[in-house]
Amino acid sequence: MASARYYRKQAQLLMMWALAARDSDQATQLTARAIDLLQRSMTADGSRGIDLDQAIMEFNDGQMCRRPILQQQQRQVRDKRNNE
């Protein structure tokens, strides 16, 4: 069985995809799946509920990490603009 942290990480990814989705039906489906995973995280590892402080800390840690792919894309756009 997966851990509560795993379910929360997966839910976070699904929510990011839902926010980026252009199709509202697809965004709704992704959000529903994220909610399902959050519910599973509340009962995973024999927990009685989610530790809100831990969930917030994990979310903030995920937001603070660098995203090298995004930075590479930004460099390519900047280089393209400089060459025009």
PDB file of N, CA, C and O in Angstrom:
ATOM      1  N   MET A   1       0.842  -1.182   0.000  1.00  0.00           N
ATOM      2  CA  MET A   1       0.000   0.000   0.000  1.00  0.00           C
ATOM      3  C   MET A   1       0.890   1.249   0.000  1.00  0.00           C
ATOM      4  O   MET A   1       1.913   1.301   0.682  1.00  0.00           O
ATOM      5  N   ALA A   2       0.484   2.227  -0.763  1.00  0.00           N
ATOM      6  CA  ALA A   2       1.259   3.459  -0.864  1.00  0.00           C
ATOM      7  C   ALA A   2       1.117   4.290   0.411  1.00  0.00           C
ATOM      8  O   ALA A   2       0.161   4.145   1.173  1.00  0.00           O
ATOM      9  N   SER A   3       2.092   5.153   0.610  1.00  0.00           N
ATOM     10  CA  SER A   3       2.089   6.002   1.803  1.00  0.00           C
ATOM     11  C   SER A   3       1.210   7.231   1.589  1.00  0.00           C
ATOM     12  O   SER A   3       0.857   7.573   0.461  1.00  0.00           O
ATOM     13  N   ALA A   4       0.870   7.878   2.686  1.00  0.00           N
ATOM     14  CA  ALA A   4       0.062   9.102   2.624  1.00  0.00           C
ATOM     15  C   ALA A   4       0.805  10.181   1.840  1.00  0.00           C
ATOM     16  O   ALA A   4       0.200  10.929   1.071  1.00  0.00           O
ATOM     17  N   ARG A   5       2.101  10.253   2.039  1.00  0.00           N
ATOM     18  CA  ARG A   5       2.900  11.266   1.327  1.00  0.00           C
ATOM     19  C   ARG A   5       2.834  11.035  -0.184  1.00  0.00           C
ATOM     20  O   ARG A   5       2.715  11.986  -0.957  1.00  0.00           O
ATOM     21  N   TYR A   6       2.912   9.776  -0.599  1.00  0.00           N
ATOM     22  CA  TYR A   6       2.830   9.451  -2.025  1.00  0.00           C
ATOM     23  C   TYR A   6       1.506   9.946  -2.615  1.00  0.00           C
ATOM     24  O   TYR A   6       1.482  10.583  -3.668  1.00  0.00           O
ATOM     25  N   TYR A   7       0.410   9.642  -1.919  1.00  0.00           N
ATOM     26  CA  TYR A   7      -0.896  10.074  -2.414  1.00  0.00           C
ATOM     27  C   TYR A   7      -0.991  11.601  -2.500  1.00  0.00           C
ATOM     28  O   TYR A   7      -1.556  12.134  -3.455  1.00  0.00           O
ATOM     29  N   ARG A   8      -0.447  12.294  -1.521  1.00  0.00           N
ATOM     30  CA  ARG A   8      -0.485  13.762  -1.557  1.00  0.00           C
ATOM     31  C   ARG A   8       0.349  14.312  -2.706  1.00  0.00           C
ATOM     32  O   ARG A   8      -0.059  15.273  -3.358  1.00  0.00           O
ATOM     33  N   LYS A   9       1.509  13.719  -2.963  1.00  0.00           N
ATOM     34  CA  LYS A   9       2.356  14.171  -4.076  1.00  0.00           C
ATOM     35  C   LYS A   9       1.631  13.969  -5.408  1.00  0.00           C
ATOM     36  O   LYS A   9       1.643  14.849  -6.270  1.00  0.00           O
ATOM     37  N   GLN A  10       0.998  12.797  -5.569  1.00  0.00           N
ATOM     38  CA  GLN A  10       0.275  12.519  -6.801  1.00  0.00           C
ATOM     39  C   GLN A  10      -0.900  13.483  -6.971  1.00  0.00           C
ATOM     40  O   GLN A  10      -1.169  13.954  -8.076  1.00  0.00           O
ATOM     41  N   ALA A  11      -1.592  13.769  -5.878  1.00  0.00           N
ATOM     42  CA  ALA A  11      -2.709  14.715  -5.931  1.00  0.00           C
ATOM     43  C   ALA A  11      -2.219  16.103  -6.326  1.00  0.00           C
ATOM     44  O   ALA A  11      -2.882  16.808  -7.087  1.00  0.00           O
ATOM     45  N   GLN A  12      -1.069  16.489  -5.814  1.00  0.00           N
ATOM     46  CA  GLN A  12      -0.504  17.790  -6.159  1.00  0.00           C
ATOM     47  C   GLN A  12      -0.194  17.866  -7.657  1.00  0.00           C
ATOM     48  O   GLN A  12      -0.473  18.878  -8.299  1.00  0.00           O
ATOM     49  N   LEU A  13       0.376  16.806  -8.206  1.00  0.00           N
ATOM     50  CA  LEU A  13       0.664  16.780  -9.646  1.00  0.00           C
ATOM     51  C   LEU A  13      -0.618  16.883 -10.471  1.00  0.00           C
ATOM     52  O   LEU A  13      -0.684  17.622 -11.453  1.00  0.00           O
ATOM     53  N   LEU A  14      -1.628  16.132 -10.056  1.00  0.00           N
ATOM     54  CA  LEU A  14      -2.894  16.184 -10.784  1.00  0.00           C
ATOM     55  C   LEU A  14      -3.516  17.575 -10.739  1.00  0.00           C
ATOM     56  O   LEU A  14      -4.092  18.025 -11.730  1.00  0.00           O
ATOM     57  N   MET A  15      -3.407  18.253  -9.616  1.00  0.00           N
ATOM     58  CA  MET A  15      -3.952  19.604  -9.515  1.00  0.00           C
ATOM     59  C   MET A  15      -3.179  20.575 -10.405  1.00  0.00           C
ATOM     60  O   MET A  15      -3.769  21.479 -10.996  1.00  0.00           O
ATOM     61  N   MET A  16      -1.872  20.394 -10.501  1.00  0.00           N
ATOM     62  CA  MET A  16      -1.084  21.243 -11.392  1.00  0.00           C
ATOM     63  C   MET A  16      -1.517  21.025 -12.840  1.00  0.00           C
ATOM     64  O   MET A  16      -1.639  21.981 -13.607  1.00  0.00           O
ATOM     65  N   TRP A  17      -1.748  19.764 -13.213  1.00  0.00           N
ATOM     66  CA  TRP A  17      -2.214  19.460 -14.566  1.00  0.00           C
ATOM     67  C   TRP A  17      -3.607  20.032 -14.790  1.00  0.00           C
ATOM     68  O   TRP A  17      -3.904  20.545 -15.869  1.00  0.00           O
ATOM     69  N   ALA A  18      -4.459  19.946 -13.777  1.00  0.00           N
ATOM     70  CA  ALA A  18      -5.818  20.475 -13.905  1.00  0.00           C
ATOM     71  C   ALA A  18      -5.782  21.986 -14.133  1.00  0.00           C
ATOM     72  O   ALA A  18      -6.555  22.514 -14.932  1.00  0.00           O
ATOM     73  N   LEU A  19      -4.903  22.666 -13.446  1.00  0.00           N
ATOM     74  CA  LEU A  19      -4.789  24.114 -13.629  1.00  0.00           C
ATOM     75  C   LEU A  19      -4.269  24.476 -15.013  1.00  0.00           C
ATOM     76  O   LEU A  19      -4.598  25.534 -15.549  1.00  0.00           O
ATOM     77  N   ALA A  20      -3.454  23.592 -15.594  1.00  0.00           N
ATOM     78  CA  ALA A  20      -2.870  23.862 -16.905  1.00  0.00           C
ATOM     79  C   ALA A  20      -3.762  23.393 -18.048  1.00  0.00           C
ATOM     80  O   ALA A  20      -3.533  23.760 -19.200  1.00  0.00           O
ATOM     81  N   ALA A  21      -4.769  22.589 -17.745  1.00  0.00           N
ATOM     82  CA  ALA A  21      -5.632  22.023 -18.784  1.00  0.00           C
ATOM     83  C   ALA A  21      -6.470  23.110 -19.445  1.00  0.00           C
ATOM     84  O   ALA A  21      -6.985  24.009 -18.781  1.00  0.00           O
ATOM     85  N   ARG A  22      -6.593  23.011 -20.742  1.00  0.00           N
ATOM     86  CA  ARG A  22      -7.410  23.975 -21.477  1.00  0.00           C
ATOM     87  C   ARG A  22      -8.858  23.521 -21.584  1.00  0.00           C
ATOM     88  O   ARG A  22      -9.768  24.338 -21.722  1.00  0.00           O
ATOM     89  N   ASP A  23      -9.062  22.205 -21.519  1.00  0.00           N
ATOM     90  CA  ASP A  23     -10.398  21.632 -21.607  1.00  0.00           C
ATOM     91  C   ASP A  23     -10.989  21.545 -20.197  1.00  0.00           C
ATOM     92  O   ASP A  23     -10.407  20.910 -19.318  1.00  0.00           O
ATOM     93  N   SER A  24     -12.132  22.177 -19.983  1.00  0.00           N
ATOM     94  CA  SER A  24     -12.715  22.213 -18.642  1.00  0.00           C
ATOM     95  C   SER A  24     -13.165  20.830 -18.163  1.00  0.00           C
ATOM     96  O   SER A  24     -13.104  20.546 -16.967  1.00  0.00           O
ATOM     97  N   ASP A  25     -13.615  19.971 -19.077  1.00  0.00           N
ATOM     98  CA  ASP A  25     -14.001  18.609 -18.678  1.00  0.00           C
ATOM     99  C   ASP A  25     -12.787  17.824 -18.183  1.00  0.00           C
ATOM    100  O   ASP A  25     -12.862  17.092 -17.197  1.00  0.00           O
ATOM    101  N   GLN A  26     -11.687  17.990 -18.877  1.00  0.00           N
ATOM    102  CA  GLN A  26     -10.458  17.308 -18.471  1.00  0.00           C
ATOM    103  C   GLN A  26      -9.975  17.838 -17.122  1.00  0.00           C
ATOM    104  O   GLN A  26      -9.527  17.066 -16.274  1.00  0.00           O
ATOM    105  N   ALA A  27     -10.063  19.129 -16.926  1.00  0.00           N
ATOM    106  CA  ALA A  27      -9.660  19.731 -15.654  1.00  0.00           C
ATOM    107  C   ALA A  27     -10.529  19.210 -14.513  1.00  0.00           C
ATOM    108  O   ALA A  27     -10.036  18.959 -13.413  1.00  0.00           O
ATOM    109  N   THR A  28     -11.808  19.052 -14.778  1.00  0.00           N
ATOM    110  CA  THR A  28     -12.718  18.523 -13.765  1.00  0.00           C
ATOM    111  C   THR A  28     -12.369  17.088 -13.404  1.00  0.00           C
ATOM    112  O   THR A  28     -12.376  16.722 -12.229  1.00  0.00           O
ATOM    113  N   GLN A  29     -12.062  16.273 -14.409  1.00  0.00           N
ATOM    114  CA  GLN A  29     -11.680  14.887 -14.156  1.00  0.00           C
ATOM    115  C   GLN A  29     -10.384  14.797 -13.350  1.00  0.00           C
ATOM    116  O   GLN A  29     -10.274  13.984 -12.432  1.00  0.00           O
ATOM    117  N   LEU A  30      -9.414  15.626 -13.692  1.00  0.00           N
ATOM    118  CA  LEU A  30      -8.149  15.627 -12.967  1.00  0.00           C
ATOM    119  C   LEU A  30      -8.344  16.068 -11.516  1.00  0.00           C
ATOM    120  O   LEU A  30      -7.742  15.506 -10.601  1.00  0.00           O
ATOM    121  N   THR A  31      -9.186  17.071 -11.319  1.00  0.00           N
ATOM    122  CA  THR A  31      -9.464  17.548  -9.968  1.00  0.00           C
ATOM    123  C   THR A  31     -10.168  16.477  -9.144  1.00  0.00           C
ATOM    124  O   THR A  31      -9.857  16.290  -7.968  1.00  0.00           O
ATOM    125  N   ALA A  32     -11.116  15.776  -9.758  1.00  0.00           N
ATOM    126  CA  ALA A  32     -11.826  14.704  -9.053  1.00  0.00           C
ATOM    127  C   ALA A  32     -10.862  13.593  -8.644  1.00  0.00           C
ATOM    128  O   ALA A  32     -10.959  13.050  -7.544  1.00  0.00           O
ATOM    129  N   ARG A  33      -9.941  13.264  -9.529  1.00  0.00           N
ATOM    130  CA  ARG A  33      -8.949  12.223  -9.212  1.00  0.00           C
ATOM    131  C   ARG A  33      -8.026  12.698  -8.093  1.00  0.00           C
ATOM    132  O   ARG A  33      -7.652  11.910  -7.224  1.00  0.00           O
ATOM    133  N   ALA A  34      -7.656  13.970  -8.107  1.00  0.00           N
ATOM    134  CA  ALA A  34      -6.806  14.512  -7.044  1.00  0.00           C
ATOM    135  C   ALA A  34      -7.524  14.442  -5.699  1.00  0.00           C
ATOM    136  O   ALA A  34      -6.909  14.105  -4.687  1.00  0.00           O
ATOM    137  N   ILE A  35      -8.802  14.753  -5.680  1.00  0.00           N
ATOM    138  CA  ILE A  35      -9.578  14.680  -4.442  1.00  0.00           C
ATOM    139  C   ILE A  35      -9.628  13.245  -3.939  1.00  0.00           C
ATOM    140  O   ILE A  35      -9.515  12.998  -2.739  1.00  0.00           O
ATOM    141  N   ASP A  36      -9.798  12.298  -4.861  1.00  0.00           N
ATOM    142  CA  ASP A  36      -9.805  10.882  -4.481  1.00  0.00           C
ATOM    143  C   ASP A  36      -8.476  10.486  -3.837  1.00  0.00           C
ATOM    144  O   ASP A  36      -8.456   9.783  -2.827  1.00  0.00           O
ATOM    145  N   LEU A  37      -7.382  10.934  -4.418  1.00  0.00           N
ATOM    146  CA  LEU A  37      -6.063  10.606  -3.862  1.00  0.00           C
ATOM    147  C   LEU A  37      -5.855  11.268  -2.501  1.00  0.00           C
ATOM    148  O   LEU A  37      -5.238  10.676  -1.615  1.00  0.00           O
ATOM    149  N   LEU A  38      -6.358  12.481  -2.326  1.00  0.00           N
ATOM    150  CA  LEU A  38      -6.248  13.128  -1.018  1.00  0.00           C
ATOM    151  C   LEU A  38      -7.044  12.361   0.035  1.00  0.00           C
ATOM    152  O   LEU A  38      -6.610  12.246   1.181  1.00  0.00           O
ATOM    153  N   GLN A  39      -8.201  11.840  -0.349  1.00  0.00           N
ATOM    154  CA  GLN A  39      -8.979  11.031   0.584  1.00  0.00           C
ATOM    155  C   GLN A  39      -8.221   9.760   0.959  1.00  0.00           C
ATOM    156  O   GLN A  39      -8.237   9.338   2.115  1.00  0.00           O
ATOM    157  N   ARG A  40      -7.561   9.158  -0.020  1.00  0.00           N
ATOM    158  CA  ARG A  40      -6.764   7.963   0.260  1.00  0.00           C
ATOM    159  C   ARG A  40      -5.592   8.293   1.184  1.00  0.00           C
ATOM    160  O   ARG A  40      -5.207   7.479   2.023  1.00  0.00           O
ATOM    161  N   SER A  41      -5.032   9.481   1.026  1.00  0.00           N
ATOM    162  CA  SER A  41      -3.893   9.861   1.877  1.00  0.00           C
ATOM    163  C   SER A  41      -4.309   9.974   3.340  1.00  0.00           C
ATOM    164  O   SER A  41      -3.496   9.782   4.243  1.00  0.00           O
ATOM    165  N   MET A  42      -5.573  10.286   3.560  1.00  0.00           N
ATOM    166  CA  MET A  42      -6.048  10.447   4.929  1.00  0.00           C
ATOM    167  C   MET A  42      -6.166   9.124   5.667  1.00  0.00           C
ATOM    168  O   MET A  42      -6.152   9.093   6.897  1.00  0.00           O
ATOM    169  N   THR A  43      -6.282   8.032   4.922  1.00  0.00           N
ATOM    170  CA  THR A  43      -6.404   6.721   5.567  1.00  0.00           C
ATOM    171  C   THR A  43      -5.177   5.846   5.342  1.00  0.00           C
ATOM    172  O   THR A  43      -5.107   4.740   5.879  1.00  0.00           O
ATOM    173  N   ALA A  44      -4.219   6.312   4.565  1.00  0.00           N
ATOM    174  CA  ALA A  44      -3.007   5.528   4.305  1.00  0.00           C
ATOM    175  C   ALA A  44      -2.159   5.452   5.561  1.00  0.00           C
ATOM    176  O   ALA A  44      -2.238   6.322   6.428  1.00  0.00           O
ATOM    177  N   ASP A  45      -1.362   4.425   5.652  1.00  0.00           N
ATOM    178  CA  ASP A  45      -0.440   4.224   6.780  1.00  0.00           C
ATOM    179  C   ASP A  45      -1.163   4.145   8.111  1.00  0.00           C
ATOM    180  O   ASP A  45      -0.563   4.389   9.158  1.00  0.00           O
ATOM    181  N   GLY A  46      -2.428   3.812   8.085  1.00  0.00           N
ATOM    182  CA  GLY A  46      -3.174   3.719   9.336  1.00  0.00           C
ATOM    183  C   GLY A  46      -3.442   5.062   9.983  1.00  0.00           C
ATOM    184  O   GLY A  46      -3.804   5.119  11.158  1.00  0.00           O
ATOM    185  N   SER A  47      -3.269   6.162   9.225  1.00  0.00           N
ATOM    186  CA  SER A  47      -3.513   7.481   9.809  1.00  0.00           C
ATOM    187  C   SER A  47      -5.005   7.714   9.983  1.00  0.00           C
ATOM    188  O   SER A  47      -5.835   7.146   9.274  1.00  0.00           O
ATOM    189  N   ARG A  48      -5.306   8.537  10.914  1.00  0.00           N
ATOM    190  CA  ARG A  48      -6.708   8.905  11.150  1.00  0.00           C
ATOM    191  C   ARG A  48      -7.100  10.137  10.350  1.00  0.00           C
ATOM    192  O   ARG A  48      -8.287  10.400  10.155  1.00  0.00           O
ATOM    193  N   GLY A  49      -6.157  10.859   9.908  1.00  0.00           N
ATOM    194  CA  GLY A  49      -6.436  12.075   9.158  1.00  0.00           C
ATOM    195  C   GLY A  49      -5.129  12.673   8.683  1.00  0.00           C
ATOM    196  O   GLY A  49      -4.050  12.160   8.980  1.00  0.00           O
ATOM    197  N   ILE A  50      -5.234  13.737   7.960  1.00  0.00           N
ATOM    198  CA  ILE A  50      -4.049  14.379   7.416  1.00  0.00           C
ATOM    199  C   ILE A  50      -3.438  15.324   8.447  1.00  0.00           C
ATOM    200  O   ILE A  50      -4.151  16.046   9.142  1.00  0.00           O
ATOM    201  N   ASP A  51      -2.142  15.308   8.533  1.00  0.00           N
ATOM    202  CA  ASP A  51      -1.438  16.267   9.371  1.00  0.00           C
ATOM    203  C   ASP A  51      -1.253  17.519   8.523  1.00  0.00           C
ATOM    204  O   ASP A  51      -0.400  17.551   7.636  1.00  0.00           O
ATOM    205  N   LEU A  52      -2.032  18.525   8.791  1.00  0.00           N
ATOM    206  CA  LEU A  52      -2.058  19.718   7.950  1.00  0.00           C
ATOM    207  C   LEU A  52      -0.696  20.400   7.877  1.00  0.00           C
ATOM    208  O   LEU A  52      -0.279  20.837   6.804  1.00  0.00           O
ATOM    209  N   ASP A  53      -0.009  20.494   8.995  1.00  0.00           N
ATOM    210  CA  ASP A  53       1.308  21.127   8.982  1.00  0.00           C
ATOM    211  C   ASP A  53       2.267  20.380   8.061  1.00  0.00           C
ATOM    212  O   ASP A  53       3.010  20.996   7.297  1.00  0.00           O
ATOM    213  N   GLN A  54       2.249  19.057   8.135  1.00  0.00           N
ATOM    214  CA  GLN A  54       3.124  18.244   7.280  1.00  0.00           C
ATOM    215  C   GLN A  54       2.753  18.417   5.812  1.00  0.00           C
ATOM    216  O   GLN A  54       3.635  18.548   4.963  1.00  0.00           O
ATOM    217  N   ALA A  55       1.472  18.420   5.506  1.00  0.00           N
ATOM    218  CA  ALA A  55       1.026  18.592   4.119  1.00  0.00           C
ATOM    219  C   ALA A  55       1.436  19.955   3.574  1.00  0.00           C
ATOM    220  O   ALA A  55       1.874  20.053   2.428  1.00  0.00           O
ATOM    221  N   ILE A  56       1.304  20.996   4.371  1.00  0.00           N
ATOM    222  CA  ILE A  56       1.699  22.344   3.937  1.00  0.00           C
ATOM    223  C   ILE A  56       3.202  22.409   3.718  1.00  0.00           C
ATOM    224  O   ILE A  56       3.664  22.996   2.740  1.00  0.00           O
ATOM    225  N   MET A  57       3.968  21.806   4.626  1.00  0.00           N
ATOM    226  CA  MET A  57       5.424  21.816   4.486  1.00  0.00           C
ATOM    227  C   MET A  57       5.848  21.082   3.206  1.00  0.00           C
ATOM    228  O   MET A  57       6.724  21.561   2.487  1.00  0.00           O
ATOM    229  N   GLU A  58       5.242  19.934   2.916  1.00  0.00           N
ATOM    230  CA  GLU A  58       5.562  19.193   1.701  1.00  0.00           C
ATOM    231  C   GLU A  58       5.196  19.997   0.459  1.00  0.00           C
ATOM    232  O   GLU A  58       5.952  20.023  -0.512  1.00  0.00           O
ATOM    233  N   PHE A  59       4.041  20.651   0.487  1.00  0.00           N
ATOM    234  CA  PHE A  59       3.636  21.465  -0.650  1.00  0.00           C
ATOM    235  C   PHE A  59       4.619  22.610  -0.880  1.00  0.00           C
ATOM    236  O   PHE A  59       5.029  22.861  -2.013  1.00  0.00           O
ATOM    237  N   ASN A  60       4.994  23.299   0.187  1.00  0.00           N
ATOM    238  CA  ASN A  60       5.935  24.411   0.061  1.00  0.00           C
ATOM    239  C   ASN A  60       7.300  23.946  -0.426  1.00  0.00           C
ATOM    240  O   ASN A  60       7.944  24.634  -1.218  1.00  0.00           O
ATOM    241  N   ASP A  61       7.745  22.786   0.040  1.00  0.00           N
ATOM    242  CA  ASP A  61       9.013  22.245  -0.438  1.00  0.00           C
ATOM    243  C   ASP A  61       8.956  21.982  -1.935  1.00  0.00           C
ATOM    244  O   ASP A  61       9.917  22.245  -2.657  1.00  0.00           O
ATOM    245  N   GLY A  62       7.828  21.464  -2.394  1.00  0.00           N
ATOM    246  CA  GLY A  62       7.668  21.206  -3.820  1.00  0.00           C
ATOM    247  C   GLY A  62       7.661  22.482  -4.641  1.00  0.00           C
ATOM    248  O   GLY A  62       8.133  22.492  -5.777  1.00  0.00           O
ATOM    249  N   GLN A  63       7.134  23.552  -4.081  1.00  0.00           N
ATOM    250  CA  GLN A  63       7.085  24.823  -4.790  1.00  0.00           C
ATOM    251  C   GLN A  63       8.448  25.500  -4.854  1.00  0.00           C
ATOM    252  O   GLN A  63       8.713  26.278  -5.770  1.00  0.00           O
ATOM    253  N   MET A  64       9.307  25.210  -3.893  1.00  0.00           N
ATOM    254  CA  MET A  64      10.610  25.871  -3.819  1.00  0.00           C
ATOM    255  C   MET A  64      11.680  25.196  -4.673  1.00  0.00           C
ATOM    256  O   MET A  64      12.730  25.790  -4.917  1.00  0.00           O
ATOM    257  N   CYS A  65      11.436  23.964  -5.132  1.00  0.00           N
ATOM    258  CA  CYS A  65      12.470  23.265  -5.899  1.00  0.00           C
ATOM    259  C   CYS A  65      12.600  23.900  -7.278  1.00  0.00           C
ATOM    260  O   CYS A  65      11.644  24.450  -7.825  1.00  0.00           O
ATOM    261  N   ARG A  66      13.779  23.810  -7.809  1.00  0.00           N
ATOM    262  CA  ARG A  66      14.024  24.371  -9.137  1.00  0.00           C
ATOM    263  C   ARG A  66      13.463  23.433 -10.190  1.00  0.00           C
ATOM    264  O   ARG A  66      13.414  22.217 -10.006  1.00  0.00           O
ATOM    265  N   ARG A  67      13.052  24.012 -11.273  1.00  0.00           N
ATOM    266  CA  ARG A  67      12.515  23.230 -12.377  1.00  0.00           C
ATOM    267  C   ARG A  67      13.401  23.474 -13.593  1.00  0.00           C
ATOM    268  O   ARG A  67      13.161  24.410 -14.356  1.00  0.00           O
ATOM    269  N   PRO A  68      14.430  22.635 -13.781  1.00  0.00           N
ATOM    270  CA  PRO A  68      15.400  22.890 -14.845  1.00  0.00           C
ATOM    271  C   PRO A  68      14.789  22.891 -16.243  1.00  0.00           C
ATOM    272  O   PRO A  68      15.273  23.615 -17.112  1.00  0.00           O
ATOM    273  N   ILE A  69      13.750  22.108 -16.486  1.00  0.00           N
ATOM    274  CA  ILE A  69      13.151  22.076 -17.819  1.00  0.00           C
ATOM    275  C   ILE A  69      12.546  23.432 -18.140  1.00  0.00           C
ATOM    276  O   ILE A  69      12.711  23.944 -19.247  1.00  0.00           O
ATOM    277  N   LEU A  70      11.851  24.010 -17.182  1.00  0.00           N
ATOM    278  CA  LEU A  70      11.252  25.323 -17.388  1.00  0.00           C
ATOM    279  C   LEU A  70      12.333  26.363 -17.636  1.00  0.00           C
ATOM    280  O   LEU A  70      12.183  27.217 -18.509  1.00  0.00           O
ATOM    281  N   GLN A  71      13.423  26.299 -16.874  1.00  0.00           N
ATOM    282  CA  GLN A  71      14.497  27.262 -17.057  1.00  0.00           C
ATOM    283  C   GLN A  71      15.123  27.117 -18.440  1.00  0.00           C
ATOM    284  O   GLN A  71      15.476  28.116 -19.066  1.00  0.00           O
ATOM    285  N   GLN A  72      15.263  25.883 -18.924  1.00  0.00           N
ATOM    286  CA  GLN A  72      15.821  25.664 -20.243  1.00  0.00           C
ATOM    287  C   GLN A  72      14.904  26.259 -21.308  1.00  0.00           C
ATOM    288  O   GLN A  72      15.379  26.863 -22.269  1.00  0.00           O
ATOM    289  N   GLN A  73      13.597  26.092 -21.144  1.00  0.00           N
ATOM    290  CA  GLN A  73      12.657  26.652 -22.100  1.00  0.00           C
ATOM    291  C   GLN A  73      12.731  28.171 -22.099  1.00  0.00           C
ATOM    292  O   GLN A  73      12.650  28.799 -23.155  1.00  0.00           O
ATOM    293  N   GLN A  74      12.885  28.761 -20.924  1.00  0.00           N
ATOM    294  CA  GLN A  74      12.985  30.213 -20.846  1.00  0.00           C
ATOM    295  C   GLN A  74      14.243  30.695 -21.559  1.00  0.00           C
ATOM    296  O   GLN A  74      14.213  31.723 -22.237  1.00  0.00           O
ATOM    297  N   ARG A  75      15.347  29.968 -21.415  1.00  0.00           N
ATOM    298  CA  ARG A  75      16.582  30.348 -22.099  1.00  0.00           C
ATOM    299  C   ARG A  75      16.405  30.270 -23.605  1.00  0.00           C
ATOM    300  O   ARG A  75      16.895  31.137 -24.328  1.00  0.00           O
ATOM    301  N   GLN A  76      15.707  29.239 -24.093  1.00  0.00           N
ATOM    302  CA  GLN A  76      15.493  29.091 -25.526  1.00  0.00           C
ATOM    303  C   GLN A  76      14.657  30.243 -26.067  1.00  0.00           C
ATOM    304  O   GLN A  76      14.940  30.751 -27.152  1.00  0.00           O
ATOM    305  N   VAL A  77      13.645  30.659 -25.337  1.00  0.00           N
ATOM    306  CA  VAL A  77      12.811  31.790 -25.759  1.00  0.00           C
ATOM    307  C   VAL A  77      13.648  33.064 -25.778  1.00  0.00           C
ATOM    308  O   VAL A  77      13.562  33.854 -26.718  1.00  0.00           O
ATOM    309  N   ARG A  78      14.458  33.262 -24.738  1.00  0.00           N
ATOM    310  CA  ARG A  78      15.294  34.452 -24.663  1.00  0.00           C
ATOM    311  C   ARG A  78      16.302  34.465 -25.809  1.00  0.00           C
ATOM    312  O   ARG A  78      16.511  35.507 -26.431  1.00  0.00           O
ATOM    313  N   ASP A  79      16.931  33.325 -26.099  1.00  0.00           N
ATOM    314  CA  ASP A  79      17.893  33.248 -27.205  1.00  0.00           C
ATOM    315  C   ASP A  79      17.206  33.518 -28.545  1.00  0.00           C
ATOM    316  O   ASP A  79      17.766  34.180 -29.420  1.00  0.00           O
ATOM    317  N   LYS A  80      16.003  33.004 -28.690  1.00  0.00           N
ATOM    318  CA  LYS A  80      15.263  33.208 -29.941  1.00  0.00           C
ATOM    319  C   LYS A  80      14.960  34.692 -30.132  1.00  0.00           C
ATOM    320  O   LYS A  80      15.084  35.219 -31.238  1.00  0.00           O
ATOM    321  N   ARG A  81      14.567  35.357 -29.061  1.00  0.00           N
ATOM    322  CA  ARG A  81      14.273  36.797 -29.138  1.00  0.00           C
ATOM    323  C   ARG A  81      15.519  37.602 -29.474  1.00  0.00           C
ATOM    324  O   ARG A  81      15.451  38.577 -30.223  1.00  0.00           O
ATOM    325  N   ASN A  82      16.657  37.194 -28.919  1.00  0.00           N
ATOM    326  CA  ASN A  82      17.907  37.919 -29.187  1.00  0.00           C
ATOM    327  C   ASN A  82      18.365  37.744 -30.613  1.00  0.00           C
ATOM    328  O   ASN A  82      19.021  38.628 -31.165  1.00  0.00           O
ATOM    329  N   ASN A  83      18.030  36.608 -31.230  1.00  0.00           N
ATOM    330  CA  ASN A  83      18.449  36.348 -32.604  1.00  0.00           C
ATOM    331  C   ASN A  83      17.542  37.014 -33.629  1.00  0.00           C
ATOM    332  O   ASN A  83      17.897  37.097 -34.804  1.00  0.00           O
ATOM    333  N   GLU A  84      16.390  37.483 -33.206  1.00  0.00           N
ATOM    334  CA  GLU A  84      15.450  38.101 -34.164  1.00  0.00           C
ATOM    335  C   GLU A  84      15.766  39.530 -34.441  1.00  0.00           C
ATOM    336  O   GLU A  84      15.067  40.177 -35.221  1.00  0.00           O
TER     337      GLU A  84
END
